Amino acid sequence: MRSVDEQLARVLTAAVRPAPVRVAISEAQGLLCAEEVVAEQALPGFDQAAVDGYAVRSVDVQTAADGSTVLPVVGEIPVGSRQPRRLQPGQAVRVVTGAPLPTLADAVVPLEYTDEHPAKVTVRQAVPSAAFVRRTGEDVQTGDVAVRRGAPIGAAQVGLLAAVGRNKVLVHPRPRVSVISVGDELVDVDRTPGQGQVYDVNSYALAAAARDAGAEVTRVGIVNSDPRRLREVVEGRLLLSEIVVIAGGAGGAAGNEVRAALADLGELDASRVAMQPGSVQGFGRLGPDEIPTFVLPSNPVSALVVFEVLVRPLIRAALGKINPHRRTVSAELLTPISSAKGRRGFLRGQLLRDPKNGSYLVQPLGTSGSHLLASLAEANCLVVVDEDTTEVAAGEDVQVRFLSQRA
């Protein structure tokens, strides 16, 4: 039996990172930047008013505190004005937020510092040079790196790319993941199961998990156990994917049939992994491009836990993430738990905050049954129990792996 850490190391060495592609900035969110984006123009691109007020020379309002500074208002500059204007000594120009400043103006007097007279404005408070002005290049200078290679592109990065005039950016694209369910007992959710049949849960759940991890997902759906058909479908998906996930056929006779059907595409290692649930699984690199391929258990909870522990980190690594793993924290256990000796346990739990001191608490949910999907739907974490531990008492600390960033 292989340890979880050994299996994870094997999986991560198989990560296939897609070649960078250039996409519209509106499609780049959530991806990693694959280039140094150098600003070809300053941001802001011109001196502009930071508030509504009057553009002035600061030297003309230095004695304004006594209320005796009165300046003629020689015009108004709206936002978006492209008409150059020059300010003469002893004059003021009415400006609104974002409007370009006239030549020689080095400050803006806010409206509340004045009597707001449209022709001859009385300034009641002095302002220093550069006050209430957004200076050219104050945010980004021409030649600065606006977005660095390897930076995650979020809302702020998309905004900055737009601000420096970039409509496209080179990114590491989402890895393509294909999800297949195998089993003659499966029917799709738009049909009524007959005697001995069950709904195809895994292709929907695993596709959602892959999408949540950041992948571009194709849910192939149900493929029966006919060897020729299974091989044909998998071979086709290997040409279009960076990762293939097959749910069902992980162990027993069904597992032997799946491995035999795919034998000429490569070897699927069926060594058990020391984890619960999900110890029965398969992994290999199939096809001429050695695409990482997983065979997961048919039980939905087992399949989702194996996906969380092994497949999700591979997707994150293929995205270029430096740390592909979920956040883990230490939490106080609220009720006792047990785990199988010799296997790392992954138990469903609800992570909470202690209202008194803000520390983490965790409440185990349900039992460890691999078929009990409802408790996993309520869980926002997995309680991780070491291989050598069989019992953990209430009040003891345990390691908890986040499932939801809201926890």
C-alpha positions as CSV (number, residue, x, y, z in Angstrom):
1,M,0.0,0.0,0.0
2,R,1.4,3.4,-1.1
3,S,1.3,6.4,1.3
4,V,-0.8,9.4,0.4
5,D,2.4,11.5,0.2
6,E,4.1,9.1,-2.1
7,Q,1.0,9.0,-4.4
8,L,0.8,12.8,-4.4
9,A,4.4,13.1,-5.4
10,R,3.9,10.7,-8.3
11,V,0.9,12.7,-9.4
12,L,2.5,16.1,-9.2
13,T,5.5,15.0,-11.3
14,A,3.0,14.3,-14.1
15,A,1.7,17.9,-14.2
16,V,1.3,19.1,-17.8
17,R,1.2,22.9,-18.1
18,P,-0.5,24.1,-21.2
19,A,1.5,26.6,-23.4
20,P,0.7,30.2,-22.7
21,V,-2.0,31.9,-24.8
22,R,-3.0,35.5,-25.4
23,V,-6.5,36.3,-24.3
24,A,-8.7,39.3,-24.0
25,I,-8.3,40.8,-20.5
26,S,-12.0,40.1,-19.8
27,E,-11.2,36.4,-20.1
28,A,-7.9,36.5,-18.0
29,Q,-9.4,36.6,-14.5
30,G,-8.3,33.8,-12.3
31,L,-5.3,32.9,-14.5
32,L,-1.6,33.5,-14.0
33,C,0.1,36.2,-16.1
34,A,2.7,34.7,-18.5
35,E,4.5,37.9,-19.4
36,E,5.9,41.1,-17.9
37,V,3.3,43.7,-18.9
38,V,5.3,47.0,-19.3
39,A,3.4,50.2,-19.3
40,E,3.8,52.1,-22.6
41,Q,2.2,55.2,-21.1
42,A,2.1,56.9,-17.8
43,L,-0.9,56.5,-15.4
44,P,-2.4,59.0,-15.0
45,G,-1.5,60.2,-18.5
46,F,-1.9,63.9,-17.5
47,D,-2.1,66.1,-14.5
48,Q,-5.8,66.0,-13.4
49,A,-8.0,67.4,-10.6
50,A,-8.6,65.0,-7.7
51,V,-11.6,67.0,-6.5
52,D,-14.1,69.4,-7.8
53,G,-12.8,72.9,-7.3
54,Y,-10.6,75.6,-8.9
55,A,-7.2,75.0,-10.6
56,V,-4.7,77.7,-9.4
57,R,-1.1,78.5,-9.0
58,S,-0.4,77.6,-5.3
59,V,1.7,80.8,-4.9
60,D,-1.4,82.9,-5.7
61,V,-3.4,81.5,-2.7
62,Q,-0.7,81.5,0.0
63,T,-2.4,84.4,1.9
64,A,-5.9,82.9,1.5
65,A,-6.3,82.2,5.3
66,D,-7.4,85.8,5.9
67,G,-10.2,85.6,3.3
68,S,-8.7,88.4,1.1
69,T,-7.6,86.3,-1.8
70,V,-10.0,86.8,-4.7
71,L,-9.2,85.4,-8.1
72,P,-11.0,85.9,-11.4
73,V,-12.5,82.7,-12.8
74,V,-11.5,82.6,-16.5
75,G,-13.3,79.4,-17.6
76,E,-14.3,75.8,-16.8
77,I,-12.7,72.5,-17.8
78,P,-15.0,69.5,-17.9
79,V,-13.9,65.8,-17.7
80,G,-12.6,64.6,-21.1
81,S,-11.7,68.1,-22.3
82,R,-9.1,68.0,-25.1
83,Q,-8.9,71.8,-25.5
84,P,-5.5,73.0,-24.1
85,R,-5.8,75.9,-21.7
86,R,-3.2,78.1,-20.1
87,L,-3.5,79.7,-16.7
88,Q,-2.1,83.1,-16.2
89,P,-0.8,84.4,-12.8
90,G,-3.5,85.5,-10.4
91,Q,-6.3,83.5,-12.2
92,A,-8.4,80.4,-11.4
93,V,-10.2,77.9,-13.6
94,R,-13.2,75.8,-12.4
95,V,-12.5,72.1,-12.7
96,V,-14.3,68.9,-11.9
97,T,-12.8,65.6,-10.6
98,G,-10.7,64.0,-13.4
99,A,-10.5,67.1,-15.6
100,P,-7.0,68.0,-17.0
101,L,-5.3,70.9,-15.3
102,P,-4.5,74.0,-17.3
103,T,-0.8,74.8,-18.0
104,L,1.0,76.5,-15.0
105,A,-1.7,75.3,-12.5
106,D,0.0,73.2,-9.8
107,A,-2.9,72.8,-7.3
108,V,-6.6,72.6,-6.9
109,V,-8.6,74.5,-4.3
110,P,-11.6,72.3,-3.2
111,L,-15.0,74.0,-3.5
112,E,-15.4,73.9,0.3
113,Y,-12.4,76.1,0.7
114,T,-14.1,78.9,-1.4
115,D,-17.4,80.8,-1.8
116,E,-17.9,79.0,-5.1
117,H,-18.5,82.2,-7.0
118,P,-18.6,81.6,-10.8
119,A,-16.8,84.8,-11.8
120,K,-14.6,86.0,-8.9
121,V,-13.9,83.3,-6.4
122,T,-12.9,84.0,-2.8
123,V,-10.3,81.5,-1.5
124,R,-10.5,81.0,2.3
125,Q,-7.7,78.4,2.8
126,A,-4.3,78.1,1.3
127,V,-3.2,74.9,-0.5
128,P,0.4,73.8,-1.1
129,S,1.8,72.8,-4.5
130,A,0.4,69.5,-5.8
131,A,-2.5,69.6,-3.4
132,F,-5.6,67.7,-4.7
133,V,-3.8,66.9,-8.0
134,R,-3.3,63.5,-9.5
135,R,0.2,63.9,-11.1
136,T,1.2,62.4,-14.4
137,G,2.8,58.9,-13.7
138,E,1.9,59.1,-10.0
139,D,0.5,55.5,-10.3
140,V,2.6,54.0,-13.1
141,Q,5.5,55.5,-15.0
142,T,6.2,54.7,-18.6
143,G,8.4,51.6,-18.7
144,D,7.2,50.3,-15.3
145,V,6.1,46.7,-15.0
146,A,2.3,47.0,-14.5
147,V,1.6,43.3,-14.0
148,R,4.5,40.8,-13.3
149,R,4.9,37.4,-14.9
150,G,3.4,34.8,-12.6
151,A,1.0,37.2,-10.9
152,P,-2.5,36.0,-10.4
153,I,-4.9,38.1,-12.5
154,G,-7.8,39.4,-10.4
155,A,-10.1,42.3,-10.6
156,A,-7.4,44.9,-9.8
157,Q,-5.0,43.4,-12.4
158,V,-7.7,43.4,-15.0
159,G,-8.4,47.1,-14.2
160,L,-4.7,48.0,-14.3
161,L,-4.3,46.3,-17.7
162,A,-7.1,48.3,-19.0
163,A,-5.7,51.5,-17.5
164,V,-2.4,51.1,-19.3
165,G,-4.2,50.4,-22.6
166,R,-3.8,46.6,-22.8
167,N,-6.8,44.7,-24.3
168,K,-5.0,41.3,-24.4
169,V,-2.5,39.6,-22.1
170,L,-0.4,36.4,-22.3
171,V,-1.6,33.9,-19.6
172,H,-1.2,30.3,-18.5
173,P,-4.5,28.9,-19.7
174,R,-6.7,26.6,-17.7
175,P,-5.8,22.9,-18.0
176,R,-8.4,20.9,-19.9
177,V,-10.0,18.2,-17.8
178,S,-12.3,15.5,-19.2
179,V,-14.6,13.6,-16.8
180,I,-16.0,10.2,-17.6
181,S,-18.4,8.0,-15.6
182,V,-18.1,4.2,-16.3
183,G,-20.9,1.8,-15.3
184,D,-23.7,-0.2,-16.9
185,E,-25.9,0.7,-13.8
186,L,-25.7,4.4,-14.5
187,V,-28.4,6.6,-16.0
188,D,-28.4,10.4,-16.5
189,V,-30.4,12.7,-14.3
190,D,-33.0,13.4,-16.9
191,R,-34.1,9.7,-16.9
192,T,-35.8,7.6,-14.3
193,P,-33.6,4.8,-12.9
194,G,-34.9,1.2,-13.4
195,Q,-34.4,-1.7,-11.1
196,G,-30.7,-1.8,-10.1
197,Q,-29.9,1.5,-11.7
198,V,-28.6,4.7,-10.1
199,Y,-28.1,8.3,-11.3
200,D,-24.8,9.3,-12.6
201,V,-23.6,11.5,-9.7
202,N,-19.9,11.4,-10.3
203,S,-19.5,13.0,-13.7
204,Y,-21.5,16.0,-12.4
205,A,-19.8,16.3,-9.0
206,L,-16.3,15.8,-10.4
207,A,-16.8,18.2,-13.3
208,A,-17.9,20.8,-10.7
209,A,-14.9,20.1,-8.5
210,A,-12.6,20.4,-11.5
211,R,-14.2,23.7,-12.5
212,D,-13.9,25.0,-9.0
213,A,-10.2,24.1,-9.0
214,G,-9.8,26.3,-12.1
215,A,-9.9,23.8,-15.0
216,E,-11.7,24.0,-18.3
217,V,-14.0,21.0,-18.0
218,T,-15.7,18.7,-20.5
219,R,-18.2,16.4,-18.8
220,V,-18.2,13.4,-21.1
221,G,-20.9,11.7,-19.0
222,I,-21.7,8.0,-19.0
223,V,-19.7,5.3,-20.9
224,N,-20.8,1.7,-20.5
225,S,-18.2,-1.0,-19.7
226,D,-17.9,-2.2,-23.4
227,P,-14.1,-2.3,-23.7
228,R,-14.0,-1.1,-27.3
229,R,-16.3,1.9,-26.6
230,L,-14.4,2.8,-23.4
231,R,-11.1,2.8,-25.2
232,E,-12.4,4.8,-28.1
233,V,-13.8,7.5,-25.8
234,V,-10.7,7.7,-23.6
235,E,-8.3,7.8,-26.5
236,G,-10.3,10.7,-28.0
237,R,-10.2,12.7,-24.7
238,L,-6.4,12.1,-24.3
239,L,-6.0,14.2,-27.5
240,L,-8.0,17.1,-26.0
241,S,-7.1,17.1,-22.4
242,E,-4.3,17.8,-19.9
243,I,-6.0,15.5,-17.3
244,V,-8.5,12.7,-17.7
245,V,-10.7,11.6,-14.8
246,I,-12.6,8.3,-15.0
247,A,-15.1,7.5,-12.2
248,G,-15.9,3.9,-11.6
249,G,-14.0,0.8,-12.4
250,A,-11.3,1.4,-9.8
251,G,-11.2,-2.0,-8.1
252,G,-12.4,-5.6,-8.4
253,A,-13.5,-7.1,-11.6
254,A,-14.7,-3.8,-13.0
255,G,-11.2,-2.4,-12.3
256,N,-9.6,-5.3,-14.2
257,E,-11.9,-4.7,-17.1
258,V,-11.1,-0.9,-17.3
259,R,-7.3,-1.5,-17.1
260,A,-7.5,-4.2,-19.8
261,A,-9.5,-2.0,-22.1
262,L,-7.0,0.8,-21.8
263,A,-3.8,-1.4,-21.6
264,D,-2.5,-0.4,-25.0
265,L,-2.8,3.3,-24.1
266,G,-0.4,3.0,-21.2
267,E,-0.2,1.5,-17.7
268,L,-2.7,2.3,-15.0
269,D,-1.1,1.6,-11.7
270,A,-3.7,0.1,-9.3
271,S,-1.7,0.1,-6.1
272,R,-3.8,0.9,-3.1
273,V,-3.3,4.2,-1.4
274,A,-3.2,4.4,2.4
275,M,-6.2,6.7,2.8
276,Q,-9.8,6.5,3.9
277,P,-12.1,6.8,2.0
278,G,-10.7,6.1,-1.5
279,S,-7.9,3.7,-1.0
280,V,-8.9,1.8,-4.2
281,Q,-8.0,4.0,-7.2
282,G,-5.8,4.0,-10.2
283,F,-3.3,6.4,-11.8
284,G,-1.2,6.4,-14.9
285,R,0.0,8.5,-17.9
286,L,-1.8,7.4,-21.0
287,G,-1.5,8.1,-24.7
288,P,1.5,9.4,-26.8
289,D,1.6,12.6,-24.7
290,E,1.5,10.7,-21.4
291,I,-1.6,12.5,-20.1
292,P,-2.2,12.1,-16.4
293,T,-5.3,9.8,-16.0
294,F,-7.1,8.9,-12.8
295,V,-9.5,6.1,-12.1
296,L,-11.6,7.0,-9.1
297,P,-14.0,4.9,-7.0
298,S,-17.6,4.7,-7.9
299,N,-18.8,5.9,-4.5
300,P,-19.3,9.7,-4.8
301,V,-17.8,10.6,-1.5
302,S,-14.7,8.5,-2.1
303,A,-14.4,9.9,-5.6
304,L,-14.7,13.5,-4.4
305,V,-12.2,13.0,-1.5
306,V,-9.6,11.4,-3.8
307,F,-10.2,14.2,-6.2
308,E,-9.6,16.8,-3.4
309,V,-6.5,15.1,-2.2
310,L,-4.8,14.1,-5.5
311,V,-6.5,15.6,-8.6
312,R,-7.1,19.1,-7.4
313,P,-3.4,19.8,-6.6
314,L,-2.5,18.5,-10.1
315,I,-4.9,21.0,-11.6
316,R,-3.5,23.8,-9.5
317,A,0.0,22.9,-10.4
318,A,-0.9,22.8,-14.1
319,L,-2.3,26.3,-13.6
320,G,1.2,27.4,-12.4
321,K,0.3,27.9,-8.8
322,I,3.4,27.8,-6.6
323,N,1.5,26.2,-3.8
324,P,-1.2,23.9,-5.3
325,H,-2.6,22.8,-1.9
326,R,-5.6,23.9,0.1
327,R,-5.0,25.9,3.3
328,T,-4.8,23.9,6.5
329,V,-5.3,25.0,10.1
330,S,-5.3,23.5,13.5
331,A,-8.7,23.2,15.1
332,E,-10.1,21.9,18.4
333,L,-12.3,18.8,18.0
334,L,-15.8,19.2,19.4
335,T,-16.7,15.5,19.4
336,P,-14.5,12.4,19.4
337,I,-13.6,10.6,16.1
338,S,-12.1,7.3,15.0
339,S,-10.0,6.4,12.0
340,A,-8.7,3.2,10.4
341,K,-5.2,2.3,11.6
342,G,-2.6,2.5,8.8
343,R,-4.6,4.9,6.7
344,R,-4.8,8.6,6.6
345,G,-8.3,9.6,7.4
346,F,-10.2,12.4,5.7
347,L,-13.4,13.0,7.7
348,R,-16.1,15.5,6.8
349,G,-16.4,18.4,9.2
350,Q,-17.9,21.9,9.8
351,L,-15.2,24.4,10.6
352,L,-16.3,27.1,13.1
353,R,-14.8,30.1,15.0
354,D,-14.8,30.3,18.7
355,P,-16.8,33.5,19.5
356,K,-14.7,34.0,22.6
357,N,-11.1,34.0,21.2
358,G,-11.5,33.5,17.4
359,S,-9.7,30.1,17.5
360,Y,-10.9,27.3,15.1
361,L,-13.3,24.6,16.2
362,V,-14.4,21.7,14.1
363,Q,-17.5,19.5,14.3
364,P,-17.3,16.1,12.6
365,L,-20.3,15.4,10.4
366,G,-22.0,12.1,9.9
367,T,-20.2,8.8,9.8
368,S,-17.2,7.8,7.6
369,G,-19.5,5.9,5.1
370,S,-18.2,6.5,1.6
371,H,-21.8,6.5,0.2
372,L,-23.1,9.3,2.5
373,L,-23.1,12.3,0.2
374,A,-25.4,14.6,2.3
375,S,-22.8,15.1,5.0
376,L,-20.1,16.1,2.5
377,A,-22.5,18.6,1.0
378,E,-22.7,20.2,4.5
379,A,-19.0,20.1,5.1
380,N,-16.7,23.0,4.6
381,C,-13.5,21.1,5.6
382,L,-11.9,17.7,5.9
383,V,-10.5,16.6,9.2
384,V,-7.1,14.9,8.5
385,V,-6.2,12.0,10.8
386,D,-2.6,10.6,10.7
387,E,-2.1,7.0,9.7
388,D,-1.0,5.9,13.2
389,T,-3.9,7.5,15.0
390,T,-7.1,5.5,15.5
391,E,-8.9,7.7,18.1
392,V,-9.0,11.4,18.8
393,A,-10.8,12.7,21.9
394,A,-13.0,15.8,22.0
395,G,-10.9,18.9,23.0
396,E,-7.8,17.7,21.2
397,D,-6.4,19.6,18.2
398,V,-6.6,18.2,14.7
399,Q,-5.4,19.3,11.3
400,V,-8.2,20.6,9.1
401,R,-8.1,21.1,5.3
402,F,-10.4,23.9,4.0
403,L,-13.0,22.9,1.4
404,S,-14.5,26.4,1.2
405,Q,-12.7,29.7,1.3
406,R,-15.7,31.1,3.3
407,A,-14.8,28.9,6.3
